[in-house]
Amino acid sequence: MSVLFGPRKTSTYKGTSPEAIRHHYDFLGDFYQLTLGPERVYSLAMWEPGDTLESAQLRKLDHHARAANAVGAERVLDVGCGWGSLMRRLVETHDVKHVVGITMSPGNAAWIREQNWPHCETRVENWYDHKPDAPYDAIIAIEAIEHFAGNTVWRSKRVARYREFFRSSHAWLRAGGRMSVQTNAWNTHGWFAAMVMPTNGENGQNGRSGRRPGLKDLSDGIKNIREGLHASRKVFPECFVPTLGELTQASRGLFRVMDVRNDRADGIATLESWVERAEANRARGAELIGAEAVDDIIREERAALKFMREGRSTSLRMVFEKI
């Protein structure tokens, strides 16, 4: 049996703490639910011309179901299941026989259980502690990886944490099983360069504009770092965004990378919609979580939108197949 299923030291670092998760998803989540629509899909959507946020979100869920070869599967794991939108979609639309969703948010899990959706099992646990009852045919992790390394700024330590997840997923999957992953990601050169260096805004590369950084670039970089720190303190505590290179390195020898999509335009469209809806729900949000918390969320969403528009960050969608 793999050591992944053996005893774990209680002192092991497991990424974002339960307290930070509860702050973001259970406290701030009362406001997010006003802006997400009836499906409560809290991740960047997949857009086509003429879409609403709701139709773009359903397209995204369907994409991951197909990418992971989950259609008609017996058992599927949803890592970071949120309010259960993917779980429900897998069962009702894609004929999955049983879905296990894991979340560290007690509020999310309670809401899912109240819906009493058939064939949907929800567990409140860190992925690190997950012990499946049987192998999975497919795994889907939509914007969960941002929590796996907490606020670890050193690349080598982040890659080691991501590799633990890939090792666990490798052990959980049947032979030849697939995993579909979506994550916010910094551009090629990593978080610091993405924040402080000028970008050309087209392909998300830093320092490719043919000029040396000037005083305005330095000022913009300082502002970007300030906004990033504000988001880390007030909205997304103990989170860190990976790069494509970090994830491919972490999966090496365990999975084949079958597909990579850089869907920055989808991120921009989703964030634009979220900002608009957040502004429209300011007053009600202030009643639920307080005006300051609402201001913090809108400030974070505007900063994330700026980073995506400037090519500093993107939305990655990747498909992995177990070796």
C-alpha positions as CSV (number, residue, x, y, z in Angstrom):
1,M,0.0,0.0,0.0
2,S,1.2,3.5,-0.8
3,V,2.6,5.5,2.1
4,L,0.0,8.1,1.2
5,F,-2.5,6.1,3.0
6,G,-0.4,5.5,6.1
7,P,-0.2,7.5,9.3
8,R,0.5,11.2,9.1
9,K,2.2,13.4,11.6
10,T,-0.2,16.0,13.0
11,S,2.4,18.7,12.6
12,T,2.6,18.3,8.8
13,Y,1.9,21.5,7.0
14,K,-1.3,21.2,4.9
15,G,-1.6,24.5,3.2
16,T,-4.4,27.0,3.9
17,S,-5.6,26.6,7.5
18,P,-9.2,25.8,8.4
19,E,-9.5,29.2,10.0
20,A,-8.6,31.0,6.7
21,I,-10.9,28.8,4.7
22,R,-13.8,29.6,7.0
23,H,-13.1,33.3,6.7
24,H,-13.2,33.3,2.9
25,Y,-15.9,30.7,2.2
26,D,-18.1,30.8,5.2
27,F,-17.9,34.5,6.2
28,L,-17.2,36.3,2.9
29,G,-19.1,33.6,1.1
30,D,-22.4,35.2,2.2
31,F,-21.6,38.1,-0.1
32,Y,-20.2,36.0,-3.0
33,Q,-23.5,34.1,-3.1
34,L,-25.2,37.3,-4.1
35,T,-23.0,37.6,-7.2
36,L,-22.5,34.0,-8.5
37,G,-26.0,33.2,-9.8
38,P,-28.2,30.2,-9.0
39,E,-25.6,27.6,-9.6
40,R,-23.2,29.1,-7.1
41,V,-20.1,28.4,-9.3
42,Y,-17.2,30.2,-7.7
43,S,-14.4,29.9,-10.3
44,L,-13.6,31.4,-13.7
45,A,-16.0,30.5,-16.4
46,M,-15.5,29.4,-20.0
47,W,-17.1,31.9,-22.4
48,E,-18.4,32.0,-25.9
49,P,-20.1,34.9,-27.8
50,G,-23.6,35.5,-26.5
51,D,-23.0,33.8,-23.1
52,T,-24.3,34.9,-19.8
53,L,-22.2,34.3,-16.7
54,E,-24.5,31.3,-15.9
55,S,-24.2,29.7,-19.3
56,A,-20.4,30.2,-19.4
57,Q,-20.2,28.6,-16.0
58,L,-22.1,25.5,-17.1
59,R,-19.9,25.3,-20.1
60,K,-16.8,25.3,-17.8
61,L,-18.3,22.4,-15.7
62,D,-19.0,20.4,-18.8
63,H,-15.5,21.0,-20.1
64,H,-14.0,19.5,-17.0
65,A,-16.3,16.5,-17.0
66,R,-15.3,15.6,-20.5
67,A,-11.6,16.5,-20.1
68,A,-11.3,14.1,-17.1
69,N,-13.2,11.3,-18.9
70,A,-15.8,11.5,-16.2
71,V,-18.9,11.1,-18.4
72,G,-20.6,7.9,-17.3
73,A,-18.0,7.2,-14.7
74,E,-18.7,5.1,-11.6
75,R,-16.7,7.3,-9.1
76,V,-15.4,10.9,-9.4
77,L,-13.6,13.0,-6.9
78,D,-14.2,16.8,-6.8
79,V,-11.4,18.4,-4.9
80,G,-12.5,21.7,-3.4
81,C,-16.2,21.2,-4.2
82,G,-17.4,24.7,-3.2
83,W,-21.2,24.8,-3.1
84,G,-21.4,21.5,-5.1
85,S,-22.2,22.9,-8.6
86,L,-19.9,20.4,-10.3
87,M,-21.1,17.5,-8.2
88,R,-24.7,18.1,-9.2
89,R,-23.8,18.6,-12.8
90,L,-21.8,15.4,-13.0
91,V,-24.7,13.3,-11.7
92,E,-27.6,15.1,-13.4
93,T,-26.0,15.8,-16.8
94,H,-23.1,13.5,-17.2
95,D,-24.5,10.2,-15.7
96,V,-21.8,9.8,-13.0
97,K,-22.9,7.2,-10.5
98,H,-21.2,8.6,-7.4
99,V,-19.4,11.8,-6.7
100,V,-17.3,12.6,-3.6
101,G,-16.7,16.2,-2.9
102,I,-14.1,17.4,-0.4
103,T,-14.1,20.8,1.1
104,M,-12.6,22.5,4.2
105,S,-15.6,24.8,4.5
106,P,-18.2,23.5,7.0
107,G,-20.7,26.0,5.6
108,N,-20.3,24.8,2.0
109,A,-20.7,21.2,3.1
110,A,-23.8,21.9,5.1
111,W,-25.4,23.7,2.2
112,I,-24.7,20.8,-0.2
113,R,-26.1,18.3,2.3
114,E,-29.3,20.4,2.6
115,Q,-29.9,20.0,-1.1
116,N,-30.1,16.3,-0.7
117,W,-28.8,15.6,-4.2
118,P,-28.7,11.9,-5.0
119,H,-25.3,10.2,-5.4
120,C,-23.4,13.1,-4.0
121,E,-21.2,12.6,-0.9
122,T,-19.6,15.5,0.8
123,R,-16.7,15.4,3.3
124,V,-15.2,18.2,5.3
125,E,-11.5,17.5,5.1
126,N,-8.2,18.6,3.7
127,W,-7.2,16.7,0.6
128,Y,-4.0,15.7,2.4
129,D,-6.1,13.6,4.8
130,H,-8.5,12.1,2.2
131,K,-8.8,8.3,2.2
132,P,-11.0,7.0,-0.6
133,D,-13.3,4.0,-0.1
134,A,-12.4,2.8,-3.5
135,P,-10.3,4.1,-6.5
136,Y,-11.7,6.9,-8.6
137,D,-12.2,6.9,-12.4
138,A,-11.6,10.6,-12.6
139,I,-10.5,13.6,-10.4
140,I,-11.5,17.2,-11.0
141,A,-9.9,20.1,-9.1
142,I,-11.2,23.6,-10.0
143,E,-9.3,26.5,-8.4
144,A,-8.3,24.4,-5.4
145,I,-4.5,24.3,-5.9
146,E,-4.3,27.9,-4.9
147,H,-4.8,26.6,-1.3
148,F,-2.3,23.7,-1.3
149,A,0.9,25.6,-0.6
150,G,-0.7,28.3,1.6
151,N,1.4,31.5,1.5
152,T,4.7,29.7,0.8
153,V,6.8,32.1,-1.3
154,W,9.7,29.7,-2.1
155,R,9.3,27.9,-5.4
156,S,10.9,24.7,-4.3
157,K,8.6,24.3,-1.3
158,R,5.6,25.0,-3.4
159,V,6.6,22.5,-6.0
160,A,7.1,19.9,-3.2
161,R,3.6,20.6,-1.9
162,Y,2.0,20.3,-5.4
163,R,3.9,17.1,-5.9
164,E,2.3,15.7,-2.7
165,F,-1.1,16.3,-4.3
166,F,-0.1,14.7,-7.5
167,R,1.2,11.6,-5.6
168,S,-2.0,11.4,-3.7
169,S,-4.1,11.7,-6.9
170,H,-2.0,9.1,-8.6
171,A,-2.7,6.7,-5.8
172,W,-6.4,7.5,-5.8
173,L,-7.0,7.0,-9.5
174,R,-7.6,3.8,-11.4
175,A,-5.0,2.9,-14.1
176,G,-5.1,5.3,-16.9
177,G,-7.4,7.7,-15.0
178,R,-7.5,11.4,-15.8
179,M,-7.5,14.5,-13.7
180,S,-8.7,17.9,-15.0
181,V,-7.3,20.9,-13.2
182,Q,-8.1,24.6,-13.3
183,T,-6.1,27.3,-11.5
184,N,-5.4,30.9,-11.5
185,A,-1.7,31.2,-12.4
186,W,1.1,33.7,-12.7
187,N,2.8,34.1,-16.0
188,T,5.9,32.2,-17.0
189,H,8.4,34.1,-14.8
190,G,6.6,33.6,-11.5
191,W,4.9,35.8,-8.9
192,F,7.5,38.5,-8.3
193,A,8.3,39.3,-11.9
194,A,4.6,39.1,-12.8
195,M,3.9,41.7,-10.2
196,V,6.7,44.2,-10.8
197,M,7.9,43.9,-14.4
198,P,6.2,45.6,-17.4
199,T,4.2,43.3,-19.6
200,N,3.2,43.5,-23.2
201,G,-0.4,42.5,-22.3
202,E,-0.7,40.1,-25.2
203,N,0.8,36.8,-24.1
204,G,1.5,37.5,-20.4
205,Q,5.2,37.7,-20.7
206,N,7.3,40.1,-18.6
207,G,10.1,42.3,-19.9
208,R,9.4,41.7,-23.6
209,S,8.5,45.2,-24.5
210,G,11.9,46.1,-25.8
211,R,12.6,48.8,-23.2
212,R,14.1,49.0,-19.7
213,P,11.7,49.4,-16.8
214,G,11.3,53.0,-15.8
215,L,10.1,54.9,-12.8
216,K,6.5,54.5,-13.7
217,D,7.0,50.7,-14.0
218,L,8.6,50.7,-10.5
219,S,5.6,52.7,-9.1
220,D,3.2,50.3,-10.8
221,G,5.1,47.3,-9.4
222,I,4.9,48.7,-5.9
223,K,1.1,49.3,-6.3
224,N,0.7,45.7,-7.6
225,I,2.5,44.3,-4.6
226,R,0.4,46.4,-2.3
227,E,-2.8,45.2,-3.9
228,G,-1.6,41.6,-3.7
229,L,-0.8,41.9,0.0
230,H,-4.1,43.5,0.7
231,A,-5.9,40.6,-1.0
232,S,-3.8,38.1,0.9
233,R,-4.6,39.7,4.3
234,K,-8.3,40.6,3.8
235,V,-9.8,38.2,1.2
236,F,-7.6,35.2,0.4
237,P,-5.5,34.6,3.5
238,E,-2.9,31.8,3.2
239,C,-3.2,31.3,-0.6
240,F,-0.6,31.3,-3.4
241,V,-1.0,31.1,-7.1
242,P,1.2,28.7,-9.0
243,T,2.8,28.9,-12.5
244,L,2.5,26.4,-15.3
245,G,6.1,25.3,-14.9
246,E,5.6,24.5,-11.2
247,L,2.6,22.2,-11.9
248,T,4.3,20.4,-14.8
249,Q,7.4,19.9,-12.7
250,A,5.3,18.6,-9.8
251,S,3.5,16.1,-11.9
252,R,6.5,14.7,-13.7
253,G,6.8,10.9,-13.6
254,L,3.3,10.5,-12.3
255,F,1.1,12.0,-15.0
256,R,1.3,12.8,-18.7
257,V,0.2,16.3,-19.5
258,M,-2.5,15.7,-22.1
259,D,-3.7,19.3,-22.6
260,V,-2.9,22.8,-21.5
261,R,-5.2,25.8,-22.1
262,N,-4.2,29.4,-21.3
263,D,-7.7,30.9,-21.0
264,R,-6.9,34.5,-19.9
265,A,-9.8,35.9,-21.9
266,D,-12.2,33.7,-19.9
267,G,-10.7,35.1,-16.7
268,I,-11.1,38.7,-17.8
269,A,-14.8,38.1,-18.8
270,T,-15.6,36.4,-15.6
271,L,-13.9,39.0,-13.4
272,E,-15.7,41.8,-15.3
273,S,-19.0,40.1,-14.6
274,W,-18.2,39.6,-10.9
275,V,-17.1,43.2,-10.4
276,E,-20.3,44.4,-12.0
277,R,-22.5,42.2,-9.8
278,A,-20.5,43.0,-6.7
279,E,-21.0,46.7,-7.2
280,A,-24.7,46.1,-7.8
281,N,-25.0,44.2,-4.5
282,R,-23.0,46.5,-2.3
283,A,-25.8,47.6,-0.1
284,R,-27.1,44.1,0.6
285,G,-23.6,42.8,1.0
286,A,-22.9,45.4,3.7
287,E,-25.9,44.2,5.6
288,L,-24.5,40.6,5.5
289,I,-20.8,41.0,6.2
290,G,-20.2,44.8,6.7
291,A,-19.3,47.6,4.3
292,E,-15.5,47.2,4.9
293,A,-15.5,43.5,4.0
294,V,-17.5,44.3,0.8
295,D,-15.0,47.0,-0.1
296,D,-12.1,44.5,0.4
297,I,-13.7,42.0,-2.0
298,I,-14.4,44.5,-4.7
299,R,-10.9,45.9,-4.4
300,E,-9.4,42.4,-4.7
301,E,-11.6,41.6,-7.7
302,R,-10.5,44.8,-9.5
303,A,-6.9,44.0,-8.8
304,A,-7.3,40.5,-10.1
305,L,-9.0,41.9,-13.2
306,K,-6.1,44.4,-13.7
307,F,-3.5,41.6,-13.4
308,M,-5.4,39.5,-16.0
309,R,-5.8,42.4,-18.5
310,E,-2.1,43.2,-18.3
311,G,-1.1,39.6,-18.8
312,R,0.4,39.2,-15.3
313,S,-1.9,36.3,-14.5
314,T,-4.1,33.9,-16.4
315,S,-6.5,31.0,-16.0
316,L,-4.9,27.6,-16.7
317,R,-6.8,24.5,-17.6
318,M,-4.8,21.3,-17.7
319,V,-5.5,17.6,-18.2
320,F,-3.3,14.9,-16.7
321,E,-3.4,11.2,-17.3
322,K,-2.0,8.7,-14.8
323,I,1.2,6.9,-15.9
